[in-house]
């Protein structure tokens, strides 16, 4: 079996509420993150993403299961691999009155990294021209990129980012997305947890989708999208009520979408046209709806009772 950047088996974590009720945050999670590229770790808020990451980094103790980073069991052998890992789990603290460069220089001195790395990581995160500006003048996207620059100081092979685009405007999200893509293209492994699926789909090579702390799907983006049920067809027809009745009787699922009907479960588009034409209802427009990561995600998490959670 090829070496993995991250692997967990049967990972479990429970908490007790203030009232003594036991809550299962992660239950039997099996997760494989291949080496190189961007891996999206997806799930609604409350699905166990952050808890899993905190266990992996040794910040909290697992109740059961095993974890490995680059084939080294963690947390037992975390000291042996911690130099290969950089992570942003919570908002990092920087000195507001200091420049971005000065903040990184202080951090480099603290962890024993040559100061020459500061200029290199500023360039890697497209902050080279803003390194002399004070941190307090940075936009939210720039502050997040400075945090990423800080994780790069020790040249890690694995980068772990927990919801890195939370609170960012579209421009900031694009900046972080481009930074993560660039890191993946360099051969590093980027594990990014998120519930913003459209963004992850644009940057991830592979994904894992979890719900209620357990794995629902995993693979390349194309594999996960392709594993969804039969595609959806968008249909324009004059009589929605009659068309819905005919198609529902044929075992298809029909939903209204403005001036269209969305039909799920047809083996092919021609089947929809044929069934309606047999009842003298004629389609004026018909088009397949391309599956995307978000539709697969909602389909998978609907069975978990999570479809409405973001």
Secondary structure per residue as TSV (DSSP state, phi and psi in degrees):
chain	resnum	aa	ss	phi	psi
A	1	X	-	360.0	132.4
A	2	X	-	-66.0	152.5
A	3	X	-	-63.4	140.1
A	4	X	E	-111.8	151.6
A	5	X	E	-70.7	-41.8
A	6	X	E	-139.7	139.1
A	7	X	E	-146.3	132.3
A	8	X	E	-129.3	150.5
A	9	X	E	-138.3	124.2
A	10	X	E	60.5	31.2
A	11	X	E	-69.4	132.6
A	12	X	E	-141.5	140.1
A	13	X	E	-148.5	129.2
A	14	X	E	-123.3	154.4
A	15	X	E	-126.3	160.4
A	16	X	E	-110.1	129.5
A	17	X	-	-75.6	171.9
A	18	X	T	-61.9	-24.7
A	19	X	T	-90.9	5.3
A	20	X	S	87.9	3.1
A	21	X	-	-78.0	135.4
A	22	X	E	-85.3	129.4
A	23	X	E	-118.2	126.3
A	24	X	E	-89.2	111.9
A	25	X	E	-86.7	-39.1
A	26	X	E	-136.0	128.3
A	27	X	E	-131.4	106.1
A	28	X	E	63.0	40.5
A	29	X	E	-75.8	124.4
A	30	X	E	-109.0	115.5
A	31	X	E	-131.9	130.4
A	32	X	E	-124.0	125.2
A	33	X	E	-116.8	112.1
A	34	X	E	-68.8	158.8
A	35	X	S	-77.1	132.8
A	36	X	S	89.8	134.6
A	37	X	E	90.7	-175.0
A	38	X	E	-104.7	127.7
A	39	X	E	-114.3	118.4
A	40	X	E	-84.1	125.9
A	41	X	E	-107.2	100.0
A	42	X	E	-110.9	143.5
A	43	X	-	174.3	154.3
A	44	X	-	-63.1	164.4
A	45	X	T	-57.6	133.6
A	46	X	T	88.8	6.4
A	47	X	S	-89.1	-4.9
A	48	X	S	107.7	7.7
A	49	X	H	-64.1	-53.5
A	50	X	H	-65.5	-39.7
A	51	X	H	-60.5	-42.1
A	52	X	H	-61.9	-44.2
A	53	X	H	-65.3	-41.7
A	54	X	H	-65.0	-35.4
A	55	X	H	-66.1	-42.6
A	56	X	H	-60.3	-36.0
A	57	X	T	-88.7	3.0
A	58	X	T	76.7	16.0
A	59	X	S	-81.5	-27.8
A	60	X	S	-137.5	157.9
A	61	X	-	-92.8	136.7
A	62	X	-	-77.2	148.0
A	63	X	S	-79.2	-32.7
A	64	X	E	-160.4	164.4
A	65	X	E	100.0	174.8
A	66	X	E	-126.2	153.1
A	67	X	E	-138.0	146.6
A	68	X	E	-143.2	142.3
A	69	X	E	-122.4	119.5
A	70	X	T	50.0	46.8
A	71	X	T	66.9	9.8
A	72	X	E	-103.9	124.6
A	73	X	E	-64.0	130.8
A	74	X	E	-122.6	151.6
A	75	X	T	-82.4	-2.6
A	76	X	T	-55.3	-44.9
A	77	X	T	-107.7	23.0
A	78	X	H	-56.0	-39.9
A	79	X	H	-58.0	-26.5
A	80	X	H	-77.3	-21.6
A	81	X	H	-120.3	-4.8
A	82	X	G	-60.6	-29.1
A	83	X	G	-68.6	-16.4
A	84	X	G	-96.3	2.3
A	85	X	E	-122.6	133.5
A	86	X	E	-124.8	140.6
A	87	X	E	-145.1	146.1
A	88	X	E	-124.4	104.7
A	89	X	S	-106.9	-35.2
A	90	X	S	-127.9	166.2
A	91	X	-	-62.2	118.9
A	92	X	-	-69.7	154.6
A	93	X	-	-100.3	126.6
A	94	X	-	-124.7	159.3
A	95	X	-	-79.8	115.2
A	96	X	T	-59.2	-35.7
A	97	X	T	-82.8	-11.7
A	98	X	S	-89.1	155.1
A	99	X	B	-71.5	164.1
A	100	X	H	-58.8	-42.0
A	101	X	H	-63.0	-45.0
A	102	X	H	-62.3	-41.1
A	103	X	H	-58.7	-43.7
A	104	X	H	-70.5	-34.9
A	105	X	H	-63.5	-41.0
A	106	X	H	-63.7	-40.8
A	107	X	H	-67.3	-41.4
A	108	X	H	-60.0	-43.1
A	109	X	H	-61.9	-39.3
A	110	X	H	-68.0	-33.7
A	111	X	H	-102.2	6.0
A	112	X	T	74.4	33.9
A	113	X	-	-104.6	137.2
A	114	X	-	-57.4	141.0
A	115	X	T	-64.4	-19.4
A	116	X	H	-61.6	-23.5
A	117	X	H	-66.6	-25.1
A	118	X	H	-61.5	-48.6
A	119	X	H	-62.7	-36.4
A	120	X	H	-66.2	-44.1
A	121	X	H	-74.7	-29.1
A	122	X	H	-63.8	-40.4
A	123	X	H	-67.7	-39.3
A	124	X	H	-61.5	-31.0
A	125	X	T	-103.9	16.4
A	126	X	T	59.4	35.7
A	127	X	-	-114.2	8.6
A	128	X	G	-53.8	-40.8
A	129	X	G	-81.0	-11.6
A	130	X	G	-110.7	7.3
A	131	X	T	-61.9	-26.8
A	132	X	T	-87.8	-3.0
A	133	X	S	-85.1	149.6
A	134	X	B	-69.6	145.7
A	135	X	G	-57.2	-37.8
A	136	X	G	-66.5	-15.2
A	137	X	G	-90.1	-5.4
A	138	X	S	-73.9	147.2
A	139	X	-	-72.9	168.5
A	140	X	H	-60.2	-39.1
A	141	X	H	-63.8	-39.7
A	142	X	H	-67.5	-38.7
A	143	X	H	-62.7	-39.0
A	144	X	H	-69.2	-37.5
A	145	X	H	-67.2	-33.7
A	146	X	H	-65.6	-37.1
A	147	X	H	-63.3	-40.1
A	148	X	H	-64.8	-41.3
A	149	X	H	-58.0	-39.7
A	150	X	H	-62.4	-38.7
A	151	X	H	-69.4	-22.2
A	152	X	H	-84.7	-9.5
A	153	X	T	-55.5	-40.7
A	154	X	T	-92.9	16.0
A	155	X	-	53.2	58.4
A	156	X	-	-72.9	154.8
A	157	X	S	-88.7	-25.2
A	158	X	E	-123.6	127.3
A	159	X	E	-117.2	130.9
A	160	X	E	-119.5	118.6
A	161	X	E	-121.2	123.1
A	162	X	E	-100.4	108.9
A	163	X	S	48.3	59.4
A	164	X	T	-70.4	-14.7
A	165	X	T	-104.7	8.0
A	166	X	T	-57.8	128.6
A	167	X	T	82.5	-1.3
A	168	X	-	-88.1	150.6
A	169	X	-	-79.9	171.8
A	170	X	H	-54.2	-37.3
A	171	X	H	-65.9	-41.8
A	172	X	H	-66.1	-39.6
A	173	X	H	-61.5	-42.5
A	174	X	H	-63.2	-40.3
A	175	X	H	-61.7	-45.1
A	176	X	H	-67.1	-39.8
A	177	X	H	-60.3	-45.1
A	178	X	H	-66.0	-37.0
A	179	X	H	-64.2	-45.8
A	180	X	H	-64.3	-41.6
A	181	X	H	-61.3	-42.5
A	182	X	H	-62.2	-40.2
A	183	X	H	-65.4	-41.3
A	184	X	H	-63.8	-37.4
A	185	X	H	-69.6	-21.0
A	186	X	T	-77.3	-7.5
A	187	X	T	101.5	-3.5
A	188	X	-	-74.8	160.8
A	189	X	E	-101.0	125.1
A	190	X	E	-115.9	115.1
A	191	X	E	-102.0	112.9
A	192	X	E	-121.8	121.2
A	193	X	E	-89.9	142.0
A	194	X	E	-166.7	157.9
A	195	X	S	-116.6	3.9
A	196	X	-	-90.8	89.1
A	197	X	H	-70.4	-37.2
A	198	X	H	-62.4	-35.6
A	199	X	H	-69.8	-44.0
A	200	X	H	-63.8	-39.2
A	201	X	H	-60.1	-31.2
A	202	X	H	-77.2	-17.8
A	203	X	H	-120.7	-23.5
A	204	X	-	-82.5	144.6
A	205	X	S	-91.4	-40.4
A	206	X	E	-134.0	159.5
A	207	X	E	-142.9	155.8
A	208	X	E	-130.3	132.4
A	209	X	E	-112.1	127.5
A	210	X	E	-121.4	156.4
A	211	X	E	-148.9	134.5
A	212	X	T	50.9	37.3
A	213	X	T	74.4	15.0
A	214	X	E	-132.7	154.6
A	215	X	E	-72.6	131.6
A	216	X	E	-106.4	-34.3
A	217	X	E	-161.8	152.1
A	218	X	E	-157.7	147.1
A	219	X	E	149.9	-167.7
A	220	X	E	-66.7	160.6
A	221	X	H	-57.8	-42.6
A	222	X	H	-63.2	-40.1
A	223	X	H	-65.9	-43.0
A	224	X	H	-67.8	-41.4
A	225	X	H	-64.9	-41.0
A	226	X	H	-69.8	-17.3
A	227	X	T	-84.1	-3.3
A	228	X	S	-72.3	168.6
A	229	X	S	-69.5	179.8
A	230	X	S	-49.6	146.3
A	231	X	-	-67.4	170.7
A	232	X	E	-102.9	141.9
A	233	X	E	-118.3	132.7
A	234	X	E	-96.0	126.5
A	235	X	E	-125.2	133.7
A	236	X	E	-108.8	122.0
A	237	X	-	-148.7	151.1
A	238	X	S	-64.8	-50.0
A	239	X	-	-102.3	95.1
A	240	X	H	-64.1	-40.5
A	241	X	H	-63.7	-46.7
A	242	X	H	-68.1	-40.9
A	243	X	H	-63.5	-41.2
A	244	X	H	-62.1	-43.2
A	245	X	H	-62.9	-43.9
A	246	X	H	-65.6	-46.6
A	247	X	H	-72.1	-36.3
A	248	X	H	-65.2	-39.3
A	249	X	H	-63.6	-24.6
A	250	X	T	-86.5	4.6
A	251	X	T	89.6	10.6
A	252	X	-	-95.1	157.3
A	253	X	E	-101.3	129.2
A	254	X	E	-124.1	132.9
A	255	X	E	-131.0	144.0
A	256	X	E	-77.8	142.0
A	257	X	E	-144.3	79.6
A	258	X	T	64.7	-122.5
A	259	X	T	-85.0	4.4
A	260	X	E	-118.6	166.0
A	261	X	E	-113.3	137.2
A	262	X	E	-102.1	122.8
A	263	X	E	-115.3	121.8
A	264	X	E	-107.3	144.8
A	265	X	S	100.2	-2.9
A	266	X	-	-75.8	137.5
A	267	X	S	-66.9	-33.0
A	268	X	S	-156.6	164.7
A	269	X	H	-63.8	-34.8
A	270	X	H	-61.6	-29.2
A	271	X	H	-64.6	-38.1
A	272	X	H	-65.9	-48.0
A	273	X	H	-59.1	-43.9
A	274	X	H	-63.6	-45.6
A	275	X	H	-64.1	-38.6
A	276	X	H	-72.6	-40.9
A	277	X	H	-63.8	-33.0
A	278	X	T	-62.3	-23.5
A	279	X	T	-106.4	19.8
A	280	X	T	60.6	35.2
A	281	X	-	-112.7	124.5
A	282	X	-	-115.1	132.3
A	283	X	-	-77.9	130.2
A	284	X	S	-95.0	-19.7
A	285	X	E	-156.1	137.4
A	286	X	E	-150.8	131.3
A	287	X	E	-151.3	139.4
A	288	X	E	-71.0	143.4
A	289	X	E	-96.5	119.5
A	290	X	-	-66.7	131.1
A	291	X	-	-66.2	143.2
A	292	X	-	-133.8	174.5
A	293	X	H	-62.1	-36.4
A	294	X	H	-66.6	-41.5
A	295	X	H	-65.2	-38.8
A	296	X	H	-66.0	-42.7
A	297	X	H	-58.3	-48.0
A	298	X	H	-65.5	-36.4
A	299	X	H	-64.6	-43.5
A	300	X	H	-69.4	-44.4
A	301	X	H	-80.2	-13.5
A	302	X	H	-60.6	-38.4
A	303	X	T	-70.0	-18.4
A	304	X	T	-93.1	-1.0
A	305	X	T	74.4	26.6
A	306	X	-	-117.8	0.1
A	307	X	T	-56.3	-29.4
A	308	X	T	-91.4	-0.5
A	309	X	-	-90.3	142.8
A	310	X	-	-118.8	360.0
